[in-house]
Amino acid sequence: MSRVVIVGGGISGISTAYYLSRRGIPATLVEKQDRLGGVIHTETVHGCVIESGPDSFIAIKPWALDLINELGLSGEVIGSNDHLRVTYLLRHGRLLPLPDGLMLMVPTKLGPMISTRLLGWPTKIHMGLEMLRKPPRTPMPDRSVADFIRDHYGQETVDYLAEPLLAGVYGGDPEALSVRSVLTRFVELEAKYGSLSRGVLAEMRRAHGATGKAALFRTLKRGLGAMVEAAVAATGDAMARVRGSAETIEPADSGYRVRVDGEWLEAGQVVLAAQAYQAAELVEGLDGELARDLAAVPYSSSTVVSLGYRKAGFPHPLNGFGFLVPKRERGRMMACTWVGTKFAHRAADDYVLLRCFLGGDASTHDSDEIIVAAVRHEIHRIMGVGVEPVFVRVARWPRSMAQYTVGHQDRVKRIEERMARLPGLHLAGNGYHGIGVPDCIRMGRDAAARIARGA
Ligand SMILES: Cc1cc2nc3c(=O)[nH]c(=O)nc-3n(C[C@H](O)[C@H](O)[C@H](O)COP(=O)(O)OP(=O)(O)OC[C@H]3O[C@@H](n4cnc5c(N)ncnc54)[C@H](O)[C@@H]3O)c2cc1C
């Protein structure tokens, strides 16, 4: 088989190379950074495992666990400490717990919803009446997440549940995000039951017993960087590494040729496992319309600030997974995870580790001093923590998280239709069918399977 070139050494590109190697197909991986892993980056400082990018993955999507098991790392898998799961939300400057029984922003338990101080009575009544909704008579068009949630539960639920929950995951704006792409299951439940609450309750009844009390999120004791390292090691000689920036792709006798820092690499098959806007630049000369659709997938920027404190004398209880800051109360920080409570093996016994998530382009341009001062100021205001951290790490991720805005599925369909006219060219990455680590692994695995089939 002629050469396979993979552009992008994040988890999408690495899993493509790994699954190709399992089928005996070697590949050349082009990555412009010195290190592999993309936004997955783990560092151990003072015995604390710092995840500067993703810290875990959702367990119900099996592809990350499949890869981890194949790599022989199943003994290292840990779950989130769900018995300690309480997430707080900042309202009027105070941290209030999210009511028990919320499935994302869908209420499923009456008592906690009635007693919560997070939401007012008009919203609680709206939530109760939602249970009476009938299924829509005609299929609903794609809408923004905010329109969808507003319709079911009112504006306060958008402001104080949907917005902070999605900002903490996507760094995104519910007024722009597509409900069909981001909350696909909820759209299906709406079509079937009308009421989301009744739909989620019916699903929970069915799932009860099948899933038991398995942890919602999983990760590795040593951090997700261990999965990247193991996948690279297992791929071995089947992956040749080229350190450089892919600049363009042209048709060639072999199929394609890829220019990397001015040098041409001949390839029979090319996997574009970089961000969609990077893929757009590469295919501009092959298909301008495809490039325009790829470039139209928006990406948000984020910054993760990790702060390590001595545990002795730390002035705030760590009785939960951390807190979310809704836009209406936000300074710079969108969310803060109390890492040692959420996961075992992450914070050393005598340390408190806070992981602060900031969104927006500004956070990726400002200096470390400005960002750290802003974060410490907010931690002081919200948690009353004014003591000096022992260590601080700042990681910037400019334009890294794809935003599935309204119409995303139609755009991806157009992209795939045009890709079908370019045999031997493949896409993987968080711009298309899921932004989480498991989905990226699945897209890499699927690209490898298509190449093996000669598609
Ligand atoms: C801060 C943060 C927290 C997250 N938290 C979670 C989480 O907890 N759980 C979860 O499941 N998901 C999480 N995600 C999402 C998930 O981590 C990412 O969507 C996923 O890791 C993306 O992998 P990727 O390989 O598609 O892209 P990336 O990791 O972005 O890798 C793309 C690679 O392509 C390279 N590249 C780009 N252009 C070129 C070029 N022209 N030539 C050569 N190389 C190029 C880049 O240098 C980069 O290394 C998080 C993301 C971020 C940013």
The ligand as a MOL file (V3000), in Angstrom:
LIG
                    3D

  0  0  0     0  0            999 V3000
M  V30 BEGIN CTAB
M  V30 COUNTS 53 58 0 0 0
M  V30 BEGIN ATOM
M  V30 1 C -8.9880 22.7350 27.9650 0
M  V30 2 C -9.7260 21.5630 27.3830 0
M  V30 3 C -10.3860 20.6840 28.2250 0
M  V30 4 C -11.0650 19.5900 27.6890 0
M  V30 5 N -11.6390 18.7130 28.5530 0
M  V30 6 C -12.1620 17.5570 28.0700 0
M  V30 7 C -12.5450 16.5190 28.9560 0
M  V30 8 O -12.4090 16.6330 30.1870 0
M  V30 9 N -13.0410 15.3730 28.4270 0
M  V30 10 C -13.1460 15.1820 27.0720 0
M  V30 11 O -13.5910 14.1130 26.6310 0
M  V30 12 N -12.7580 16.1480 26.1920 0
M  V30 13 C -12.2560 17.3060 26.6630 0
M  V30 14 N -11.8000 18.2660 25.8040 0
M  V30 15 C -11.9310 18.0370 24.3540 0
M  V30 16 C -10.9030 17.0430 23.8250 0
M  V30 17 O -9.7850 17.0210 24.6610 0
M  V30 18 C -10.4530 17.4420 22.4270 0
M  V30 19 O -11.5680 17.6670 21.5910 0
M  V30 20 C -9.5770 16.3630 21.7790 0
M  V30 21 O -8.5180 15.9830 22.6280 0
M  V30 22 C -9.0710 16.9050 20.4490 0
M  V30 23 O -8.1610 16.0010 19.8810 0
M  V30 24 P -7.6770 16.2030 18.3780 0
M  V30 25 O -6.6080 15.2550 18.1080 0
M  V30 26 O -8.8730 16.1640 17.4630 0
M  V30 27 O -7.1750 17.7260 18.2980 0
M  V30 28 P -5.9410 18.4140 19.0110 0
M  V30 29 O -5.6520 17.8220 20.3270 0
M  V30 30 O -6.2300 19.8790 18.9290 0
M  V30 31 O -4.7200 18.0590 18.0590 0
M  V30 32 C -4.5630 18.6070 16.7840 0
M  V30 33 C -3.0880 18.5930 16.4860 0
M  V30 34 O -2.8850 18.9730 15.1150 0
M  V30 35 C -1.6880 19.7340 15.0490 0
M  V30 36 N -1.7420 20.5140 13.8220 0
M  V30 37 C -2.6870 21.4210 13.4600 0
M  V30 38 N -2.4040 21.9010 12.2250 0
M  V30 39 C -1.2780 21.2750 11.8020 0
M  V30 40 C -0.5190 21.3730 10.6000 0
M  V30 41 N -0.8690 22.1960 9.5950 0
M  V30 42 N 0.5920 20.6170 10.4910 0
M  V30 43 C 0.9680 19.7660 11.5140 0
M  V30 44 N 0.2620 19.6630 12.6690 0
M  V30 45 C -0.8440 20.3900 12.8100 0
M  V30 46 C -1.7530 20.5880 16.3090 0
M  V30 47 O -0.4640 21.0780 16.6430 0
M  V30 48 C -2.3060 19.5910 17.3320 0
M  V30 49 O -1.2730 18.9070 18.0050 0
M  V30 50 C -11.1050 19.3760 26.2960 0
M  V30 51 C -10.4580 20.2740 25.4370 0
M  V30 52 C -9.7660 21.3620 25.9710 0
M  V30 53 C -9.0400 22.3050 25.0550 0
M  V30 END ATOM
M  V30 BEGIN BOND
M  V30 1 1 1 2
M  V30 2 1 2 3
M  V30 3 2 2 52
M  V30 4 2 3 4
M  V30 5 1 4 5
M  V30 6 1 4 50
M  V30 7 2 5 6
M  V30 8 1 6 7
M  V30 9 1 6 13
M  V30 10 2 7 8
M  V30 11 1 7 9
M  V30 12 1 9 10
M  V30 13 2 10 11
M  V30 14 1 10 12
M  V30 15 2 12 13
M  V30 16 1 13 14
M  V30 17 1 14 15
M  V30 18 1 14 50
M  V30 19 1 15 16
M  V30 20 1 16 17
M  V30 21 1 16 18
M  V30 22 1 18 19
M  V30 23 1 18 20
M  V30 24 1 20 21
M  V30 25 1 20 22
M  V30 26 1 22 23
M  V30 27 1 23 24
M  V30 28 2 24 25
M  V30 29 1 24 26
M  V30 30 1 24 27
M  V30 31 1 27 28
M  V30 32 2 28 29
M  V30 33 1 28 30
M  V30 34 1 28 31
M  V30 35 1 31 32
M  V30 36 1 32 33
M  V30 37 1 33 34
M  V30 38 1 33 48
M  V30 39 1 34 35
M  V30 40 1 35 36
M  V30 41 1 35 46
M  V30 42 1 36 37
M  V30 43 1 36 45
M  V30 44 2 37 38
M  V30 45 1 38 39
M  V30 46 1 39 40
M  V30 47 2 39 45
M  V30 48 1 40 41
M  V30 49 2 40 42
M  V30 50 1 42 43
M  V30 51 2 43 44
M  V30 52 1 44 45
M  V30 53 1 46 47
M  V30 54 1 46 48
M  V30 55 1 48 49
M  V30 56 2 50 51
M  V30 57 1 51 52
M  V30 58 1 52 53
M  V30 END BOND
M  V30 END CTAB
M  END
